[in-house]
Amino acid sequence: MTRLVELLVAGVSLGAIYALIAVGFVVVYKGTRVINFAQGSMLLLGGYVVATLSPDIGFWPAVVAGAAASGLAAVVVRVLMSWSSTDDHMVLTIVTIGVDVVLATELIRRIGPRLLTMGDPWGDDVLNLGPVTVPQARIAATVTAALLLAAFFAVFAFTDWGVTMRAAADDPETASLMGIRLGRVATSSWLLGGALAAVAGVYLAAFPSAGLDSHAGVVALGAVPAVILGGLDSLHGAVIGAVVIGLVEALANGYGAELSFLGRGFGSVAPFLVMAAVLLWRPSGLFGTRELTRV
């Protein structure tokens, strides 16, 4: 029973980290109808900046700098894409794959074989709740994600920026005619998506992980099943999907010995199996908007 509780806690904390990445995906998609596959390299960039600066300026200022660096990098990508001669969202999505390869290649060259530590104040400390042991870094990750997402949803629901974002996502043409500057909405969505990826990268590299390695950006792919599961245009769906995927991954890895008949590494495959099963039943995801076709 203790093992199950520890795995459930680990799954929820992992899901909270995935939720930051997943919300970044959804915000960019709602703002521009582009799936930003460069989120992985944004995560790696933010983590690299934090690990590099934290020994000199401290952990929290380094986190702010890392989030700013990733956000600005995402804005640069958005600006470059705005110069494109096409508005085809599929073409622009493919462009983000190229951006991811270029940026990740440079970061991999800089990091090399090293494992970078974040310099976070929790280190390898754990919290003992009876027989259950929980890393303090994962508790901090869950609390931080909850606070950031709560603040984001409040802003999205009750501020002028949130109104413009919802209007631009629901009907861009009408929103433009009403005076909403779609370019600003798109830029702010990319800025936010990059910043959230950086924060996720910090906690992914914290204990019980050994640190940030050159391939940490691939972890962002773990948020893709969460986004698809919840619905590509649903913010609350992204959060719920992230928690589900985090739990599935943690339980599949934790009970890897019992599931050995399914093959080694089943934990990394299980989220995609869940995603495929949901898509067969509901192609738009659990909370995504269904496309209606008039015939």
C-alpha positions as CSV (number, residue, x, y, z in Angstrom):
1,M,0.0,0.0,0.0
2,T,2.9,2.4,0.8
3,R,4.4,1.8,-2.6
4,L,1.1,2.6,-4.3
5,V,0.7,5.8,-2.4
6,E,4.2,6.9,-3.2
7,L,3.6,6.1,-6.9
8,L,0.3,8.1,-6.8
9,V,2.1,11.1,-5.3
10,A,4.9,10.8,-7.8
11,G,2.3,10.6,-10.6
12,V,0.4,13.7,-9.5
13,S,3.7,15.7,-9.2
14,L,4.8,14.5,-12.6
15,G,1.4,15.4,-14.0
16,A,1.7,18.9,-12.5
17,I,5.0,19.4,-14.4
18,Y,3.4,18.0,-17.6
19,A,0.5,20.4,-17.1
20,L,2.8,23.4,-17.4
21,I,4.1,22.1,-20.7
22,A,0.7,21.1,-21.9
23,V,-0.9,24.5,-21.1
24,G,1.9,26.0,-23.1
25,F,1.0,23.9,-26.1
26,V,-2.7,24.8,-25.8
27,V,-2.1,28.5,-25.3
28,V,0.0,28.7,-28.4
29,Y,-2.5,26.6,-30.4
30,K,-5.4,28.8,-29.3
31,G,-3.6,31.9,-30.1
32,T,-2.2,30.9,-33.5
33,R,-3.6,27.5,-34.4
34,V,0.0,26.3,-34.6
35,I,1.3,23.3,-32.6
36,N,4.6,24.4,-31.2
37,F,6.9,21.3,-31.3
38,A,9.8,23.6,-30.3
39,Q,8.5,23.4,-26.7
40,G,11.1,20.8,-25.9
41,S,14.0,23.0,-26.8
42,M,12.4,25.9,-24.9
43,L,12.3,23.7,-21.9
44,L,16.0,22.8,-22.4
45,L,17.0,26.4,-22.9
46,G,15.2,27.5,-19.7
47,G,16.8,24.8,-17.7
48,Y,20.2,25.5,-19.1
49,V,20.0,29.2,-18.3
50,V,18.9,28.4,-14.7
51,A,21.7,25.9,-14.1
52,T,24.2,28.3,-15.5
53,L,23.1,31.4,-13.6
54,S,22.0,30.0,-10.3
55,P,25.5,29.7,-8.7
56,D,26.1,33.4,-9.4
57,I,22.7,35.1,-8.8
58,G,20.8,32.5,-6.7
59,F,18.0,30.0,-7.6
60,W,14.9,32.2,-7.8
61,P,16.5,35.0,-9.9
62,A,17.9,32.4,-12.2
63,V,14.4,30.8,-12.6
64,V,13.0,34.2,-13.6
65,A,15.9,34.7,-16.0
66,G,15.4,31.2,-17.5
67,A,11.7,31.8,-17.9
68,A,12.4,35.1,-19.6
69,A,15.0,33.6,-21.9
70,S,12.6,30.8,-23.0
71,G,9.7,33.2,-23.4
72,L,11.8,35.6,-25.5
73,A,13.1,32.8,-27.6
74,A,9.6,31.7,-28.3
75,V,8.7,35.3,-29.3
76,V,11.6,35.3,-31.7
77,V,10.3,32.1,-33.3
78,R,6.8,33.7,-33.5
79,V,8.2,36.9,-35.2
80,L,10.2,34.9,-37.7
81,M,7.1,32.8,-38.6
82,S,5.0,36.0,-39.0
83,W,7.3,36.9,-41.9
84,S,6.4,33.8,-43.7
85,S,4.6,34.1,-47.0
86,T,2.1,31.4,-46.0
87,D,-0.6,31.3,-43.4
88,D,-1.0,27.5,-43.6
89,H,-1.0,26.3,-40.0
90,M,0.3,22.9,-40.9
91,V,3.3,24.4,-42.7
92,L,4.1,26.6,-39.7
93,T,3.8,23.7,-37.4
94,I,6.4,21.8,-39.4
95,V,8.6,24.9,-39.2
96,T,8.6,24.6,-35.4
97,I,10.0,21.1,-35.8
98,G,13.0,22.6,-37.7
99,V,13.4,25.3,-35.0
100,D,13.4,22.6,-32.3
101,V,16.1,20.6,-34.1
102,V,18.3,23.7,-34.6
103,L,18.0,25.1,-31.1
104,A,18.3,21.7,-29.4
105,T,21.4,20.9,-31.4
106,E,23.1,24.0,-30.2
107,L,22.1,23.4,-26.6
108,I,23.2,19.7,-26.8
109,R,26.6,21.0,-28.0
110,R,26.9,23.4,-25.1
111,I,25.8,20.9,-22.4
112,G,27.7,17.9,-23.8
113,P,27.9,14.9,-21.5
114,R,27.4,16.9,-18.3
115,L,24.6,16.7,-15.8
116,L,23.6,20.2,-14.8
117,T,22.2,20.9,-11.3
118,M,19.6,23.6,-10.8
119,G,20.9,24.8,-7.5
120,D,17.4,24.5,-6.0
121,P,17.0,24.9,-2.2
122,W,15.4,21.5,-1.8
123,G,18.3,19.3,-3.0
124,D,17.7,15.7,-2.2
125,D,15.6,16.4,0.9
126,V,12.5,14.2,1.5
127,L,9.4,14.5,3.5
128,N,8.4,11.5,5.6
129,L,4.6,11.2,6.0
130,G,4.4,8.0,8.1
131,P,5.8,5.2,5.9
132,V,5.4,7.3,2.7
133,T,8.5,9.2,1.5
134,V,8.0,12.2,-0.8
135,P,10.9,14.3,-2.3
136,Q,10.5,17.9,-1.3
137,A,11.3,19.0,-4.8
138,R,8.3,17.2,-6.2
139,I,6.0,18.8,-3.5
140,A,7.4,22.2,-4.5
141,A,6.8,21.3,-8.2
142,T,3.2,20.5,-7.5
143,V,2.6,23.6,-5.4
144,T,4.4,25.9,-8.0
145,A,2.4,24.4,-10.9
146,A,-0.9,24.8,-9.0
147,L,-0.2,28.4,-8.1
148,L,1.0,29.3,-11.7
149,L,-1.9,27.6,-13.3
150,A,-4.5,29.1,-10.9
151,A,-3.0,32.5,-11.6
152,F,-3.2,31.9,-15.3
153,F,-6.8,30.7,-15.3
154,A,-7.8,33.7,-13.1
155,V,-6.1,36.1,-15.6
156,F,-7.6,34.2,-18.5
157,A,-11.1,34.4,-17.1
158,F,-11.2,37.9,-15.5
159,T,-8.9,40.3,-17.4
160,D,-9.0,42.1,-20.6
161,W,-6.1,40.0,-21.9
162,G,-8.1,36.9,-21.2
163,V,-11.1,38.3,-23.0
164,T,-9.0,39.1,-26.1
165,M,-7.4,35.7,-26.0
166,R,-10.7,33.9,-25.9
167,A,-12.2,36.1,-28.6
168,A,-9.2,35.6,-30.9
169,A,-9.4,31.9,-30.3
170,D,-13.1,31.6,-30.9
171,D,-13.5,33.8,-34.0
172,P,-10.3,35.5,-35.2
173,E,-12.0,37.4,-38.1
174,T,-14.7,38.9,-35.9
175,A,-12.1,39.7,-33.1
176,S,-10.0,41.6,-35.6
177,L,-12.9,43.6,-36.8
178,M,-13.7,44.5,-33.2
179,G,-10.2,46.0,-32.9
180,I,-8.3,43.2,-31.2
181,R,-4.8,43.0,-32.4
182,L,-4.3,39.4,-33.3
183,G,-0.5,39.8,-33.6
184,R,-0.2,40.9,-30.0
185,V,-2.4,38.0,-28.8
186,A,-0.3,35.6,-30.7
187,T,3.0,37.0,-29.4
188,S,1.8,37.0,-25.8
189,S,0.7,33.3,-26.1
190,W,4.1,32.3,-27.4
191,L,5.8,34.2,-24.6
192,L,3.7,32.5,-22.0
193,G,4.2,29.1,-23.6
194,G,8.0,29.4,-23.6
195,A,8.1,30.7,-20.0
196,L,5.9,27.8,-18.7
197,A,8.2,25.3,-20.5
198,A,11.2,26.7,-18.7
199,V,9.6,26.4,-15.2
200,A,8.7,22.8,-16.1
201,G,12.3,22.1,-17.1
202,V,13.6,23.3,-13.7
203,Y,11.4,20.8,-11.8
204,L,12.0,18.0,-14.2
205,A,15.7,18.2,-13.6
206,A,15.3,18.5,-9.8
207,F,15.5,15.5,-7.4
208,P,14.8,12.6,-7.8
209,S,16.2,13.3,-11.3
210,A,20.0,13.3,-11.4
211,G,20.0,16.7,-13.2
212,L,19.5,18.4,-16.5
213,D,21.2,16.5,-19.4
214,S,21.4,17.3,-23.1
215,H,18.3,15.2,-23.9
216,A,15.9,16.7,-21.3
217,G,14.0,18.4,-24.1
218,V,12.7,15.0,-25.3
219,V,10.7,14.8,-22.0
220,A,8.4,17.5,-23.4
221,L,7.1,14.9,-25.7
222,G,5.6,13.3,-22.6
223,A,3.2,16.2,-22.5
224,V,1.9,15.6,-26.0
225,P,-0.3,12.7,-25.0
226,A,-1.7,14.9,-22.2
227,V,-2.6,17.6,-24.7
228,I,-4.2,15.2,-27.1
229,L,-6.0,13.3,-24.3
230,G,-7.5,16.5,-22.9
231,G,-8.2,18.2,-26.2
232,L,-5.8,20.4,-28.2
233,D,-8.0,23.6,-27.6
234,S,-9.0,22.9,-24.0
235,L,-7.0,24.5,-21.2
236,H,-8.7,22.6,-18.4
237,G,-8.5,19.5,-20.5
238,A,-4.7,19.9,-20.8
239,V,-4.4,20.0,-17.0
240,I,-6.6,16.9,-16.5
241,G,-4.9,15.1,-19.3
242,A,-1.5,15.9,-17.8
243,V,-2.4,14.5,-14.4
244,V,-3.8,11.3,-16.0
245,I,-0.7,10.8,-18.1
246,G,1.5,11.5,-15.1
247,L,-0.3,8.8,-13.1
248,V,-0.2,6.3,-15.9
249,E,3.5,6.8,-16.4
250,A,4.4,6.6,-12.7
251,L,2.3,3.5,-12.1
252,A,3.6,1.8,-15.3
253,N,7.2,2.5,-14.3
254,G,6.6,1.6,-10.6
255,Y,5.1,-1.7,-11.4
256,G,7.6,-2.4,-14.3
257,A,8.6,-5.8,-12.8
258,E,5.0,-7.0,-12.6
259,L,4.4,-5.7,-16.2
260,S,7.6,-7.2,-17.6
261,F,5.5,-9.5,-19.9
262,L,4.6,-6.3,-21.8
263,G,8.3,-5.6,-22.6
264,R,11.0,-3.4,-21.1
265,G,10.3,0.4,-21.1
266,F,6.5,-0.1,-21.0
267,G,6.3,3.0,-18.8
268,S,7.4,5.3,-21.6
269,V,4.9,3.7,-24.0
270,A,1.9,3.5,-21.7
271,P,0.9,7.2,-22.0
272,F,0.8,6.9,-25.8
273,L,-1.3,3.8,-25.6
274,V,-3.8,5.7,-23.4
275,M,-3.8,8.5,-25.9
276,A,-4.4,6.2,-28.9
277,A,-7.3,4.5,-27.0
278,V,-9.0,7.8,-26.3
279,L,-8.5,9.0,-29.8
280,L,-10.2,5.9,-31.2
281,W,-13.2,6.7,-29.0
282,R,-13.2,10.5,-29.1
283,P,-10.9,12.0,-31.9
284,S,-11.2,15.5,-30.5
285,G,-10.0,14.4,-27.0
286,L,-12.0,14.3,-23.8
287,F,-12.6,18.0,-23.6
288,G,-11.7,19.2,-27.1
289,T,-14.2,21.0,-29.4
290,R,-15.8,18.6,-31.9
291,E,-15.7,19.7,-35.5
292,L,-19.2,19.8,-37.0
293,T,-19.6,19.4,-40.8
294,R,-22.7,20.6,-42.5
295,V,-23.9,18.2,-45.2
